[in-house]
Amino acid sequence: MHYSLKLNSIPNNILLINLIKIRWLAIFGQLSAILISYYYLEIFVPIFSCLLIIVVSTFVNLISFFRKKINNYLSDKEAFYFLLFDTLQLGILLYLTGGIYNPFSLLLIAPLIISASYLPIVFSIILSLLSIIIVVLISYFYIPITWNDSFNVPDIFKYGLSLSLIISLIFIAIYVYLLASSSRNIAQALFHTRSVLANQKKLSEIGSLSAVAVHEISTPLNTIFLILNDLREEKLVKNNSEIKKEIELLKS
């Protein structure tokens, strides 16, 4: 009898609740930054448009929260759409709040890091390209923030800032993907090793059961052989060739 365990890949499903928590943190940060900038720092941004974008993100997160009760795991494609929405939402907010000059433009890296850590490389490449396109667009098309009249940023700074952000996106995405890929390979090898050990344990258990079964069967047979040997030594058996022949037949 042959026993074997099927060696499947380690599931790579992402917990929806983790992404929901990260998005709540992002929503809180975005809302705080907008309100503090507008009311405390008196940086005039289109606050109602910004709040509308944040409300949409909140609504989507609430839907995701209730969906969690049905299924708390996301497929790779669902997680990709989740991160795609976050990237687009952040891109729109950056467009409304100064574009590439907004210091929070660096947060475009966040969805990409999550994608590179958990999702297949195809999704990470798509998200990287989208992030780069957003960086290029918000470098030229954005609603400017009203700065002090004496504050002037030269174009060379804008180009350098855009280029540095693009390089950061690419470098961090590749680095995180390679690091996560290495960790996944180690985890996969460990998973396969455990599967093989479990398989060997099953085979060992079967071998032990077989040995016990053989022992249980051989014990009464030995008893029969002893009885037959004793019978063969009896005078009656020695003098009767027919009985002697029957005993020899039983022993064989």
N, C-alpha and C positions, 0 to 999 in steps of 0.2 A: 504494500500500500504506500502510495507516494503523497506526501503533504508538502505544499509550498505556499508561500505568501506572495501575493501580487505586489510588486514594487512600484508603487505609484509615485508621482512627483508630490512634493510637499505643497499643500494648498497655499496659494498666494493671495487669498481673499483679504480685502481690506475692511476693517471694521468701520461701518458707517458712523458710529458714535464718535470715533476719533476725529474724523473729518468735520463732523458737526461741531465738536468742541473747538477745533481750530478756527472754524468760520465764526463762531460766536466771539472768539478772541479778536478776530480781524474786524468784525462789525463794531465791537466796543472800541477798539483802537481808532477806527475810521471816524466814528461818531465823536469821540473825544477830541481828535485832532481838528475836525471841522468846527466844532463849537468853540473850542479854545481859540483857534485862529481867528474866527469871525468876531466873537464877543470880547475876548480878552486882549488878543494881540491886534485887533482891529485890522486884520487882513481881509479885504473884501473879496469874497468868492461867491459864486452863484449858489448860495446856501440851500435854496429850495430844491434845485436840481440835484445837488449832492445828497440831500436828505432823501430824495425820491429814490436814488440809486441804492442807498443803504437800506431803505424800506423794502425794496424789491429783494435784496439779498436776505433780509430778515425773513420775508415771506417764504422764500425758497428754502431757507434753513428750517423753518417751522414744518413745512411739508416733509422735508427729509427726516425730521425728528419723529413725526407720526408714522412715517414709512418704516422707521427703525423697529417699531413694534411688530411689524410683519416679517421683516428680514433685516438682520443687522449686518449682513455681509454684502459687499459690493463686488461685482465682477470687474475685470480690468477695464472694460468699456464704460461701465457706469462710473467708476472712479475717474476715468479720463474726462467724461462729460462734467463731472463735479468740479474738477480742477480747471477745466476749460472755462466754465462759467466764472469761477473766481478770478481767473486771469483777465477775462474781458471786463468784468465789473471793476477791477482795479484799474485797468487801462482807461475806462470811461471817467473814473474819478480823477485820475491823473490829468486827463484832458481838461477837466473842469477846473483844476486847481494848479495851473502853472506848467503843466507838461513835464518835460525833462528837468526843469529847474526845481520841481518839488522834491525835497530830500527823501520823501517816502517812495520815490520811484524804484529804489533798491528792493522794495518788497515784491517786485515782479519775480524775484528769484524764488520766493517761498513755494508757490505751487509747483515750480519746476523741480525743486529739491524733493518734494513728496513724490512726484511722478518718477524721477530718476531712481528713487529708493525702492519703489514697489512695482511699477508698471513696466511692461515690455518696452524695449528701446524705441519701437515705432511710435508709440504714444509720446514718449519723451522728446523725440525729434520734432514731432508736430507741435508740441507745446513750446519747444525752444524756438522754432521758426515763428510761431505766433507772437511770442514775447519779443523777439527781435523786431518784428514788423511793428509792434506797438511802440517800442523804443524809438524807431525811426519816425513813426507818425507823430508821436507827441513831441518830437524834437522840432517839428515844423508847424504842426497844427495843434493849437491849444489856446485856452482862454488865459491870458496873462494875469498874473497877480499884480496888484497895485503896490509897487514898492516905493520907497523914498526916491524922489527925483534925482538925487545924487548917486543912486545905486544903478550901475550900468554893467551888464555882463557882456564881455566881448564874445563874438561868434566863435572864436577859436576855443573858448572855454566850453561852449555848448557842444561843439564837435567832439572835443576830448571827453566830455562827460558822457555823451552818447556812446562813443567807442568803448570807453572803459566799462560801461554798463553791459554792452553787448559781449565784450570779452569775458566779463564776470559771469554772465549767463551761461556762456558756452563752457568755460572752464569748470565752474561749479557743477554743472549738469554732468559733464564727463567724469569728473572726480567722484561725485556721489554715486553715479551709476556703476563705475568700476568697483568702488568700495562695497556697494550693496550686492553686486554680482558675485564678488569674492565671498561675501558672507553667505549668500544663497547657495553657492557651490559647496561650501563647508557644511552647511546645514543639510544639503541634499546627500552628501557623502555620509554624514552621521545617520540620517534617516535610513539609507540603504544598509548601513552596517547593522543598525538595530533590527531591520527586517530580516537580514541574513541570520543574525543571532537568534531571533525568534523562530525562524525556520529550523535552525539546528536544534533548538530546544524541543520543538515539536517532534523532530525525528528521534531525538534521544528518548522522549517519552514513549514513542511508539516502540523503540527498541526494548525499553524496560518492560512494557506490557507484553511484548513477544516473549521475552525471557521468562516472565512469570507464567505465561500460558504454557510454554514448553515444560516448565518445571511441574506445573499442575498436571499435565498430561503424562509426563514420564514417571511420576511417583506411583500411580496404580499399576503401570506396566512393569515396573521393577518388582512390585509385590507379586504380580502374576508369575514373573520369571522365577522368583524364589520358590513359590508354591510348586511350579512345574518341576524344578530341580529336585525338590523334596520327594515329589511323587515318583520321579524317575528312579530314585534310590530304593523305593519300596520293593519288597520281594515279589509281590503280586504283579507289579509292572514289569520287573525284570524277566519274569517267566512268561509274560504275555506280550508277544511281538506286536499284536494289533494295537494294544493300548500304548505301547512304547512308541509306535509309529505316529499315533495321534498326538502324543506329547511333543515329539520332535517337530511335527507340523505346526502346532500352536506356537512353539518357540521361534520358528522361522517367520 
